[in-house]
Amino acid sequence: MDADIRSVVRRIIDLLLIAAILGAVGFGAYYIGQHVDKTSNTLAAQDSELGQKTYRPTNASGPSRRTIELIGASVAGAAGIMIVVSLGSVLLKTRKRQRWHAT
C-alpha cells in the first residue's frame, strides 16, 4: 500500500513539473513575442518610408497573432521533446532489463 501511495504522489509531482515547464516556456515565448512586436513597431515609426506600424492588432492592448503563434509552437515543441525523451528512456530501460536478465 505504501508503494501505491508513493506512485500516486510521484505522478502528481511529475504532472506539476510538466505543467510548470510548459508554463515557463509559454511565458517566455509570450515575453519574447511582446518584445519583438514593440521593437518592430518602434522601428517602423522611425522609418520614413514605412510610416505605419508593421502590425495593428484588433485589440491594441492584447498580444499579436504572431505572439500567440510563437507561444503555441513553443509549448508544442517543449511537449514534443518531453514525449520523445520519455519514450526514449522507456525503450532504454527495457533494453537494460533484457541485458541484465540475459547475463
N, CA, C and O atoms as a GROMACS GRO file, in nm:
protein
  412
    1MET      N    1   0.083  -0.119   0.000
    1MET     CA    2   0.000   0.000   0.000
    1MET      C    3   0.087   0.125   0.000
    1MET      O    4   0.052   0.226  -0.062
    2ASP      N    5   0.199   0.120   0.069
    2ASP     CA    6   0.291   0.233   0.072
    2ASP      C    7   0.344   0.264  -0.067
    2ASP      O    8   0.360   0.380  -0.104
    3ALA      N    9   0.369   0.159  -0.144
    3ALA     CA   10   0.421   0.175  -0.280
    3ALA      C   11   0.317   0.242  -0.369
    3ALA      O   12   0.352   0.323  -0.455
    4ASP      N   13   0.187   0.209  -0.349
    4ASP     CA   14   0.080   0.270  -0.427
    4ASP      C   15   0.071   0.419  -0.400
    4ASP      O   16   0.056   0.498  -0.493
    5ILE      N   17   0.081   0.458  -0.276
    5ILE     CA   18   0.073   0.600  -0.239
    5ILE      C   19   0.192   0.675  -0.296
    5ILE      O   20   0.177   0.785  -0.349
    6ARG      N   21   0.310   0.616  -0.286
    6ARG     CA   22   0.429   0.680  -0.341
    6ARG      C   23   0.417   0.697  -0.492
    6ARG      O   24   0.456   0.800  -0.547
    7SER      N   25   0.362   0.596  -0.559
    7SER     CA   26   0.345   0.603  -0.703
    7SER      C   27   0.250   0.716  -0.743
    7SER      O   28   0.277   0.790  -0.838
    8VAL      N   29   0.140   0.729  -0.670
    8VAL     CA   30   0.042   0.835  -0.699
    8VAL      C   31   0.103   0.972  -0.673
    8VAL      O   32   0.087   1.063  -0.754
    9VAL      N   33   0.172   0.987  -0.562
    9VAL     CA   34   0.234   1.116  -0.529
    9VAL      C   35   0.340   1.151  -0.633
    9VAL      O   36   0.352   1.267  -0.673
   10ARG      N   37   0.416   1.053  -0.675
   10ARG     CA   38   0.520   1.078  -0.775
   10ARG      C   39   0.458   1.122  -0.907
   10ARG      O   40   0.510   1.212  -0.973
   11ARG      N   41   0.349   1.060  -0.946
   11ARG     CA   42   0.282   1.100  -1.071
   11ARG      C   43   0.226   1.242  -1.061
   11ARG      O   44   0.233   1.319  -1.156
   12ILE      N   45   0.172   1.277  -0.946
   12ILE     CA   46   0.119   1.412  -0.927
   12ILE      C   47   0.233   1.514  -0.935
   12ILE      O   48   0.219   1.618  -0.999
   13ILE      N   49   0.344   1.483  -0.872
   13ILE     CA   50   0.460   1.573  -0.877
   13ILE      C   51   0.511   1.585  -1.020
   13ILE      O   52   0.546   1.694  -1.065
   14ASP      N   53   0.515   1.473  -1.092
   14ASP     CA   54   0.559   1.476  -1.233
   14ASP      C   55   0.468   1.565  -1.317
   14ASP      O   56   0.515   1.643  -1.399
   15LEU      N   57   0.336   1.552  -1.296
   15LEU     CA   58   0.242   1.635  -1.372
   15LEU      C   59   0.259   1.782  -1.339
   15LEU      O   60   0.252   1.867  -1.428
   16LEU      N   61   0.282   1.814  -1.212
   16LEU     CA   62   0.304   1.953  -1.173
   16LEU      C   63   0.433   2.008  -1.236
   16LEU      O   64   0.436   2.123  -1.280
   17LEU      N   65   0.537   1.926  -1.239
   17LEU     CA   66   0.662   1.970  -1.302
   17LEU      C   67   0.644   1.993  -1.452
   17LEU      O   68   0.696   2.090  -1.507
   18ILE      N   69   0.572   1.904  -1.517
   18ILE     CA   70   0.545   1.920  -1.660
   18ILE      C   71   0.466   2.048  -1.685
   18ILE      O   72   0.497   2.124  -1.777
   19ALA      N   73   0.364   2.072  -1.603
   19ALA     CA   74   0.284   2.194  -1.618
   19ALA      C   75   0.370   2.318  -1.594
   19ALA      O   76   0.356   2.418  -1.664
   20ALA      N   77   0.459   2.313  -1.495
   20ALA     CA   78   0.546   2.427  -1.467
   20ALA      C   79   0.641   2.453  -1.584
   20ALA      O   80   0.663   2.568  -1.621
   21ILE      N   81   0.698   2.348  -1.641
   21ILE     CA   82   0.790   2.364  -1.753
   21ILE      C   83   0.718   2.422  -1.874
   21ILE      O   84   0.766   2.516  -1.938
   22LEU      N   85   0.601   2.366  -1.907
   22LEU     CA   86   0.526   2.416  -2.021
   22LEU      C   87   0.478   2.559  -1.997
   22LEU      O   88   0.476   2.640  -2.090
   23GLY      N   89   0.440   2.591  -1.874
   23GLY     CA   90   0.402   2.728  -1.841
   23GLY      C   91   0.518   2.825  -1.856
   23GLY      O   92   0.501   2.936  -1.907
   24ALA      N   93   0.636   2.784  -1.812
   24ALA     CA   94   0.755   2.869  -1.826
   24ALA      C   95   0.790   2.891  -1.973
   24ALA      O   96   0.826   3.002  -2.013
   25VAL      N   97   0.778   2.787  -2.054
   25VAL     CA   98   0.806   2.800  -2.197
   25VAL      C   99   0.705   2.896  -2.261
   25VAL      O  100   0.741   2.982  -2.340
   26GLY      N  101   0.578   2.880  -2.226
   26GLY     CA  102   0.473   2.968  -2.279
   26GLY      C  103   0.493   3.112  -2.238
   26GLY      O  104   0.477   3.203  -2.320
   27PHE      N  105   0.528   3.135  -2.111
   27PHE     CA  106   0.552   3.271  -2.064
   27PHE      C  107   0.672   3.333  -2.134
   27PHE      O  108   0.669   3.450  -2.172
   28GLY      N  109   0.778   3.255  -2.150
   28GLY     CA  110   0.896   3.306  -2.219
   28GLY      C  111   0.867   3.343  -2.363
   28GLY      O  112   0.912   3.447  -2.411
   29ALA      N  113   0.791   3.258  -2.431
   29ALA     CA  114   0.754   3.288  -2.569
   29ALA      C  115   0.666   3.413  -2.577
   29ALA      O  116   0.681   3.493  -2.669
   30TYR      N  117   0.575   3.429  -2.482
   30TYR     CA  118   0.490   3.548  -2.477
   30TYR      C  119   0.575   3.673  -2.458
   30TYR      O  120   0.555   3.774  -2.526
   31TYR      N  121   0.668   3.666  -2.364
   31TYR     CA  122   0.754   3.781  -2.335
   31TYR      C  123   0.838   3.819  -2.457
   31TYR      O  124   0.848   3.936  -2.492
   32ILE      N  125   0.897   3.720  -2.521
   32ILE     CA  126   0.978   3.747  -2.641
   32ILE      C  127   0.892   3.803  -2.753
   32ILE      O  128   0.932   3.897  -2.822
   33GLY      N  129   0.773   3.747  -2.773
   33GLY     CA  130   0.683   3.797  -2.877
   33GLY      C  131   0.641   3.940  -2.854
   33GLY      O  132   0.637   4.019  -2.948
   34GLN      N  133   0.608   3.975  -2.730
   34GLN     CA  134   0.570   4.112  -2.697
   34GLN      C  135   0.688   4.207  -2.725
   34GLN      O  136   0.669   4.316  -2.779
   35HIS      N  137   0.807   4.164  -2.687
   35HIS     CA  138   0.925   4.248  -2.707
   35HIS      C  139   0.952   4.268  -2.857
   35HIS      O  140   0.986   4.379  -2.899
   36VAL      N  141   0.938   4.163  -2.936
   36VAL     CA  142   0.959   4.174  -3.081
   36VAL      C  143   0.856   4.268  -3.143
   36VAL      O  144   0.892   4.352  -3.226
   37ASP      N  145   0.729   4.255  -3.104
   37ASP     CA  146   0.625   4.343  -3.157
   37ASP      C  147   0.653   4.488  -3.122
   37ASP      O  148   0.641   4.577  -3.207
   38LYS      N  149   0.690   4.513  -2.998
   38LYS     CA  150   0.717   4.650  -2.953
   38LYS      C  151   0.835   4.709  -3.028
   38LYS      O  152   0.828   4.823  -3.075
   39THR      N  153   0.943   4.632  -3.040
   39THR     CA  154   1.062   4.680  -3.112
   39THR      C  155   1.031   4.704  -3.259
   39THR      O  156   1.074   4.804  -3.316
   40SER      N  157   0.956   4.613  -3.319
   40SER     CA  158   0.920   4.626  -3.460
   40SER      C  159   0.838   4.753  -3.484
   40SER      O  160   0.864   4.826  -3.579
   41ASN      N  161   0.741   4.778  -3.398
   41ASN     CA  162   0.657   4.897  -3.414
   41ASN      C  163   0.734   5.025  -3.386
   41ASN      O  164   0.710   5.127  -3.451
   42THR      N  165   0.826   5.022  -3.290
   42THR     CA  166   0.908   5.139  -3.260
   42THR      C  167   0.998   5.173  -3.379
   42THR      O  168   1.009   5.289  -3.418
   43LEU      N  169   1.062   5.072  -3.436
   43LEU     CA  170   1.148   5.096  -3.552
   43LEU      C  171   1.068   5.138  -3.674
   43LEU      O  172   1.116   5.218  -3.754
   44ALA      N  173   0.947   5.085  -3.690
   44ALA     CA  174   0.862   5.123  -3.803
   44ALA      C  175   0.820   5.269  -3.792
   44ALA      O  176   0.809   5.338  -3.893
   45ALA      N  177   0.798   5.316  -3.671
   45ALA     CA  178   0.760   5.456  -3.652
   45ALA      C  179   0.875   5.550  -3.690
   45ALA      O  180   0.851   5.664  -3.728
   46GLN      N  181   0.998   5.502  -3.680
   46GLN     CA  182   1.114   5.585  -3.712
   46GLN      C  183   1.151   5.578  -3.861
   46GLN      O  184   1.233   5.656  -3.908
   47ASP      N  185   1.092   5.484  -3.934
   47ASP     CA  186   1.125   5.465  -4.074
   47ASP      C  187   1.041   5.560  -4.159
   47ASP      O  188   0.918   5.558  -4.153
   48SER      N  189   1.108   5.645  -4.238
   48SER     CA  190   1.036   5.744  -4.318
   48SER      C  191   0.959   5.680  -4.434
   48SER      O  192   0.856   5.732  -4.476
   49GLU      N  193   1.007   5.569  -4.485
   49GLU     CA  194   0.939   5.504  -4.597
   49GLU      C  195   0.817   5.425  -4.553
   49GLU      O  196   0.716   5.419  -4.624
   50LEU      N  197   0.826   5.363  -4.437
   50LEU     CA  198   0.716   5.279  -4.391
   50LEU      C  199   0.603   5.364  -4.335
   50LEU      O  200   0.489   5.354  -4.382
   51GLY      N  201   0.632   5.444  -4.238
   51GLY     CA  202   0.535   5.540  -4.185
   51GLY      C  203   0.414   5.480  -4.116
   51GLY      O  204   0.321   5.554  -4.085
   52GLN      N  205   0.411   5.353  -4.092
   52GLN     CA  206   0.299   5.292  -4.020
   52GLN      C  207   0.349   5.173  -3.940
   52GLN      O  208   0.458   5.122  -3.964
   53LYS      N  209   0.268   5.131  -3.845
   53LYS     CA  210   0.305   5.016  -3.765
   53LYS      C  211   0.305   4.892  -3.853
   53LYS      O  212   0.225   4.878  -3.946
   54THR      N  213   0.397   4.801  -3.822
   54THR     CA  214   0.403   4.679  -3.902
   54THR      C  215   0.286   4.587  -3.871
   54THR      O  216   0.249   4.503  -3.954
   55TYR      N  217   0.229   4.601  -3.755
   55TYR     CA  218   0.117   4.515  -3.718
   55TYR      C  219   0.023   4.594  -3.630
   55TYR      O  220   0.066   4.658  -3.534
   56ARG      N  221  -0.105   4.591  -3.662
   56ARG     CA  222  -0.205   4.657  -3.579
   56ARG      C  223  -0.308   4.554  -3.535
   56ARG      O  224  -0.395   4.517  -3.613
   57PRO      N  225  -0.299   4.506  -3.410
   57PRO     CA  226  -0.396   4.408  -3.365
   57PRO      C  227  -0.534   4.470  -3.348
   57PRO      O  228  -0.547   4.590  -3.327
   58THR      N  229  -0.637   4.387  -3.357
   58THR     CA  230  -0.773   4.434  -3.338
   58THR      C  231  -0.790   4.491  -3.198
   58THR      O  232  -0.851   4.596  -3.178
   59ASN      N  233  -0.734   4.419  -3.102
   59ASN     CA  234  -0.734   4.465  -2.964
   59ASN      C  235  -0.593   4.516  -2.934
   59ASN      O  236  -0.501   4.437  -2.914
   60ALA      N  237  -0.577   4.646  -2.931
   60ALA     CA  238  -0.443   4.706  -2.920
   60ALA      C  239  -0.369   4.666  -2.793
   60ALA      O  240  -0.246   4.663  -2.791
   61SER      N  241  -0.442   4.635  -2.687
   61SER     CA  242  -0.375   4.601  -2.561
   61SER      C  243  -0.340   4.452  -2.553
   61SER      O  244  -0.264   4.412  -2.465
   62GLY      N  245  -0.394   4.370  -2.643
   62GLY     CA  246  -0.371   4.226  -2.639
   62GLY      C  247  -0.249   4.185  -2.720
   62GLY      O  248  -0.191   4.267  -2.792
   63PRO      N  249  -0.211   4.059  -2.708
   63PRO     CA  250  -0.095   4.009  -2.784
   63PRO      C  251  -0.128   3.996  -2.933
   63PRO      O  252  -0.243   3.978  -2.972
   64SER      N  253  -0.026   4.007  -3.014
   64SER     CA  254  -0.047   3.995  -3.158
   64SER      C  255  -0.065   3.848  -3.196
   64SER      O  256  -0.038   3.758  -3.117
   65ARG      N  257  -0.109   3.827  -3.318
   65ARG     CA  258  -0.128   3.691  -3.367
   65ARG      C  259   0.006   3.617  -3.372
   65ARG      O  260   0.015   3.498  -3.342
   66ARG      N  261   0.110   3.691  -3.410
   66ARG     CA  262   0.244   3.633  -3.416
   66ARG      C  263   0.289   3.583  -3.279
   66ARG      O  264   0.349   3.477  -3.267
   67THR      N  265   0.259   3.662  -3.175
   67THR     CA  266   0.295   3.622  -3.039
   67THR      C  267   0.221   3.496  -2.998
   67THR      O  268   0.280   3.406  -2.937
   68ILE      N  269   0.094   3.488  -3.030
   68ILE     CA  270   0.014   3.370  -2.995
   68ILE      C  271   0.067   3.247  -3.068
   68ILE      O  272   0.074   3.139  -3.011
   69GLU      N  273   0.103   3.264  -3.195
   69GLU     CA  274   0.159   3.151  -3.272
   69GLU      C  275   0.292   3.107  -3.212
   69GLU      O  276   0.320   2.987  -3.205
   70LEU      N  277   0.374   3.202  -3.169
   70LEU     CA  278   0.503   3.170  -3.107
   70LEU      C  279   0.483   3.092  -2.978
   70LEU      O  280   0.556   2.996  -2.950
   71ILE      N  281   0.385   3.133  -2.898
   71ILE     CA  282   0.356   3.062  -2.773
   71ILE      C  283   0.311   2.919  -2.802
   71ILE      O  284   0.360   2.825  -2.741
   72GLY      N  285   0.219   2.904  -2.895
   72GLY     CA  286   0.169   2.771  -2.930
   72GLY      C  287   0.278   2.679  -2.981
   72GLY      O  288   0.286   2.563  -2.942
   73ALA      N  289   0.362   2.732  -3.070
   73ALA     CA  290   0.471   2.650  -3.125
   73ALA      C  291   0.572   2.614  -3.017
   73ALA      O  292   0.622   2.502  -3.016
   74SER      N  293   0.601   2.706  -2.928
   74SER     CA  294   0.699   2.680  -2.822
   74SER      C  295   0.649   2.573  -2.724
   74SER      O  296   0.722   2.481  -2.689
   75VAL      N  297   0.524   2.587  -2.682
   75VAL     CA  298   0.467   2.490  -2.588
   75VAL      C  299   0.455   2.352  -2.655
   75VAL      O  300   0.486   2.250  -2.593
   76ALA      N  301   0.411   2.350  -2.781
   76ALA     CA  302   0.400   2.222  -2.852
   76ALA      C  303   0.538   2.159  -2.871
   76ALA      O  304   0.553   2.038  -2.857
   77GLY      N  305   0.638   2.239  -2.903
   77GLY     CA  306   0.773   2.188  -2.919
   77GLY      C  307   0.828   2.131  -2.790
   77GLY      O  308   0.889   2.024  -2.789
   78ALA      N  309   0.807   2.203  -2.679
   78ALA     CA  310   0.855   2.155  -2.550
   78ALA      C  311   0.785   2.025  -2.511
   78ALA      O  312   0.848   1.933  -2.461
   79ALA      N  313   0.653   2.018  -2.534
   79ALA     CA  314   0.579   1.896  -2.504
   79ALA      C  315   0.628   1.780  -2.591
   79ALA      O  316   0.640   1.667  -2.544
   80GLY      N  317   0.655   1.808  -2.717
   80GLY     CA  318   0.706   1.705  -2.807
   80GLY      C  319   0.841   1.651  -2.763
   80GLY      O  320   0.865   1.531  -2.767
   81ILE      N  321   0.928   1.741  -2.720
   81ILE     CA  322   1.060   1.699  -2.671
   81ILE      C  323   1.044   1.612  -2.546
   81ILE      O  324   1.114   1.511  -2.532
   82MET      N  325   0.954   1.651  -2.457
   82MET     CA  326   0.931   1.572  -2.335
   82MET      C  327   0.882   1.432  -2.371
   82MET      O  328   0.925   1.333  -2.310
   83ILE      N  329   0.793   1.422  -2.468
   83ILE     CA  330   0.740   1.292  -2.508
   83ILE      C  331   0.849   1.205  -2.568
   83ILE      O  332   0.859   1.086  -2.537
   84VAL      N  333   0.931   1.263  -2.656
   84VAL     CA  334   1.039   1.187  -2.719
   84VAL      C  335   1.139   1.138  -2.615
   84VAL      O  336   1.181   1.022  -2.619
   85VAL      N  337   1.176   1.225  -2.522
   85VAL     CA  338   1.271   1.185  -2.416
   85VAL      C  339   1.210   1.075  -2.329
   85VAL      O  340   1.279   0.980  -2.291
   86SER      N  341   1.082   1.088  -2.297
   86SER     CA  342   1.015   0.988  -2.215
   86SER      C  343   1.011   0.853  -2.286
   86SER      O  344   1.042   0.750  -2.226
   87LEU      N  345   0.974   0.853  -2.412
   87LEU     CA  346   0.970   0.727  -2.488
   87LEU      C  347   1.109   0.667  -2.501
   87LEU      O  348   1.126   0.545  -2.492
   88GLY      N  349   1.209   0.751  -2.523
   88GLY     CA  350   1.346   0.703  -2.534
   88GLY      C  351   1.394   0.639  -2.405
   88GLY      O  352   1.462   0.536  -2.408
   89SER      N  353   1.359   0.699  -2.291
   89SER     CA  354   1.402   0.641  -2.164
   89SER      C  355   1.331   0.509  -2.136
   89SER      O  356   1.390   0.417  -2.079
   90VAL      N  357   1.205   0.498  -2.175
   90VAL     CA  358   1.132   0.373  -2.157
   90VAL      C  359   1.195   0.262  -2.241
   90VAL      O  360   1.212   0.150  -2.194
   91LEU      N  361   1.229   0.294  -2.366
   91LEU     CA  362   1.292   0.194  -2.452
   91LEU      C  363   1.430   0.154  -2.399
   91LEU      O  364   1.468   0.038  -2.406
   92LEU      N  365   1.504   0.251  -2.347
   92LEU     CA  366   1.636   0.222  -2.293
   92LEU      C  367   1.627   0.133  -2.169
   92LEU      O  368   1.708   0.042  -2.152
   93LYS      N  369   1.529   0.159  -2.083
   93LYS     CA  370   1.510   0.076  -1.964
   93LYS      C  371   1.478  -0.068  -2.001
   93LYS      O  372   1.527  -0.162  -1.939
   94THR      N  373   1.395  -0.084  -2.103
   94THR     CA  374   1.358  -0.218  -2.148
   94THR      C  375   1.481  -0.294  -2.195
   94THR      O  376   1.498  -0.412  -2.163
   95ARG      N  377   1.567  -0.228  -2.270
   95ARG     CA  378   1.688  -0.294  -2.320
   95ARG      C  379   1.782  -0.328  -2.205
   95ARG      O  380   1.844  -0.434  -2.206
   96LYS      N  381   1.795  -0.241  -2.108
   96LYS     CA  382   1.882  -0.268  -1.993
   96LYS      C  383   1.832  -0.389  -1.916
   96LYS      O  384   1.912  -0.473  -1.874
   97ARG      N  385   1.701  -0.399  -1.897
   97ARG     CA  386   1.645  -0.512  -1.825
   97ARG      C  387   1.670  -0.642  -1.900
   97ARG      O  388   1.703  -0.743  -1.839
   98GLN      N  389   1.654  -0.638  -2.031
   98GLN     CA  390   1.676  -0.759  -2.110
   98GLN      C  391   1.820  -0.802  -2.102
   98GLN      O  392   1.847  -0.922  -2.092
   99ARG      N  393   1.914  -0.710  -2.107
   99ARG     CA  394   2.055  -0.745  -2.095
   99ARG      C  395   2.087  -0.799  -1.957
   99ARG      O  396   2.163  -0.894  -1.944
  100TRP      N  397   2.029  -0.738  -1.854
  100TRP     CA  398   2.058  -0.780  -1.718
  100TRP      C  399   2.008  -0.923  -1.693
  100TRP      O  400   2.077  -1.004  -1.630
  101HIS      N  401   1.888  -0.953  -1.743
  101HIS     CA  402   1.834  -1.087  -1.726
  101HIS      C  403   1.909  -1.190  -1.810
  101HIS      O  404   1.917  -1.308  -1.774
  102ALA      N  405   1.964  -1.146  -1.922
  102ALA     CA  406   2.032  -1.238  -2.013
  102ALA      C  407   2.168  -1.280  -1.959
  102ALA      O  408   2.216  -1.388  -1.994
  103THR      N  409   2.232  -1.200  -1.877
  103THR     CA  410   2.367  -1.234  -1.831
  103THR      C  411   2.366  -1.310  -1.701
  103THR      O  412   2.471  -1.346  -1.650
   0.00000   0.00000   0.00000
